[in-house]
């Protein structure tokens, strides 16, 4: 997350305790946040650019009225450097008041995480 008051990024929030009222200053040290920046790290063969490598990310949230909100991102054009790592990043705005389920699919690998975000 990007802490708006201090202008800094948070530490990794996967597996963190629940967050409440981030938009109103419920973060650490009364920080505010209204968006989440996802930095996905992919590993592949060193110094390669696989022609058919793809990854998708699906984010599911439910609003207070029960409306399902889905964000879908697809990534291609992977270019793995000398360390065999490729980063892909994207921002999801106005998303800190609803629990979030994130599904990442890359090749034969699937990862699902949940972020407990609430506003009261």
Phi, psi and omega per residue, in radians:
X1 nan 2.720 3.076
X2 -1.811 2.014 3.124
X3 -1.389 2.026 -2.984
X4 -1.235 -0.641 -3.072
X5 -1.175 -0.812 -3.089
X6 -1.596 -0.236 -3.137
X7 1.249 0.529 -3.120
X8 -2.132 2.780 3.039
X9 -1.518 2.556 3.085
X10 -1.339 2.986 2.961
X11 -1.257 3.044 3.091
X12 -0.984 2.250 -3.095
X13 -1.795 0.021 3.071
X14 -1.156 2.159 -3.125
X15 1.443 0.087 3.133
X16 -1.310 2.804 3.052
X17 -1.049 2.843 -3.140
X18 -1.006 2.589 3.067
X19 -1.913 2.381 3.092
X20 -2.198 2.393 3.004
X21 0.952 0.793 3.137
X22 -1.093 -0.619 -3.133
X23 -1.160 -0.355 -3.136
X24 -1.878 0.186 3.099
X25 1.709 0.550 -3.133
X26 -1.577 0.136 3.131
X27 -1.444 3.135 3.080
X28 -0.954 2.424 -3.123
X29 0.990 0.577 3.118
X30 1.051 0.534 3.115
X31 -1.265 2.655 3.044
X32 -1.897 2.611 3.065
X33 -2.692 2.387 3.101
X34 -2.127 0.018 -3.110
X35 -2.508 2.773 3.082
X36 -2.146 2.246 3.070
X37 -1.717 2.103 3.089
X38 -1.672 2.200 3.039
X39 -2.058 1.778 -3.114
X40 -1.606 2.319 -3.136
X41 -1.953 2.133 3.141
X42 -1.997 2.521 3.115
X43 -1.977 2.457 3.121
X44 -2.666 -2.967 3.109
X45 -1.152 2.412 -3.129
X46 -1.063 2.474 3.095
X47 0.895 0.831 3.139
X48 -2.254 2.782 3.070
X49 -2.378 1.376 -3.087
X50 -1.047 2.237 -3.029
X51 -1.105 -0.648 -3.030
X52 -1.927 0.261 -3.141
X53 -1.229 2.246 3.089
X54 -2.441 2.806 3.042
X55 -2.591 2.547 3.067
X56 -2.238 2.634 3.084
X57 -2.284 2.243 3.078
X58 -2.072 2.194 3.120
X59 -2.000 2.189 -3.132
X60 -2.037 2.329 3.050
X61 -2.432 2.709 3.055
X62 -2.121 2.228 3.129
X63 -1.312 3.057 3.129
X64 -1.058 -0.512 3.133
X65 -1.468 -0.016 3.127
X66 1.573 -0.005 3.123
X67 -1.184 2.269 3.137
X68 -1.411 2.238 3.107
X69 -1.984 2.174 -3.102
X70 -2.148 2.279 3.016
X71 -2.021 2.232 -3.121
X72 -2.127 2.231 3.096
X73 -2.185 2.415 3.073
X74 -2.152 2.439 -3.111
X75 -2.184 2.394 3.042
X76 -2.383 -2.949 3.094
X77 0.981 0.891 3.085
X78 -1.301 2.406 3.086
X79 -2.365 1.764 -3.109
X80 -1.500 2.269 -3.099
X81 -1.456 -2.858 -3.112
X82 -1.094 -0.414 3.110
X83 -1.600 -0.061 -3.141
X84 1.312 0.359 -3.075
X85 -2.030 2.487 3.033
X86 -2.361 2.267 3.078
X87 -1.789 2.435 3.001
X88 -2.258 2.268 -3.068
X89 -2.238 2.625 3.028
X90 -2.744 2.768 -3.071
X91 -1.982 2.371 3.025
X92 -2.030 1.970 -3.075
X93 -1.594 2.783 3.090
X94 0.888 0.854 -3.004
X95 -2.245 0.240 -2.995
X96 -1.689 0.190 3.135
X97 -2.008 0.105 -3.096
X98 -2.327 2.371 3.056
X99 -0.946 2.538 -3.026
X100 -2.217 2.331 3.032
X101 -1.992 2.199 -3.067
X102 -2.074 2.155 3.087
X103 -2.012 2.160 -3.119
X104 -1.997 2.239 -3.097
X105 -2.236 2.068 3.121
X106 -2.432 1.910 -3.103
X107 1.075 -2.176 3.129
X108 -1.610 0.070 -3.084
X109 -1.757 2.287 3.043
X110 -2.187 2.422 3.056
X111 -2.407 2.329 3.112
X112 -2.196 2.309 3.098
X113 -2.348 2.723 3.094
X114 -2.138 2.419 3.058
X115 -2.023 2.149 -3.104
X116 -1.587 1.679 3.140
X117 -2.032 2.243 -3.092
X118 -2.425 2.633 2.955
X119 -2.233 2.380 -3.102
X120 -2.174 nan nan
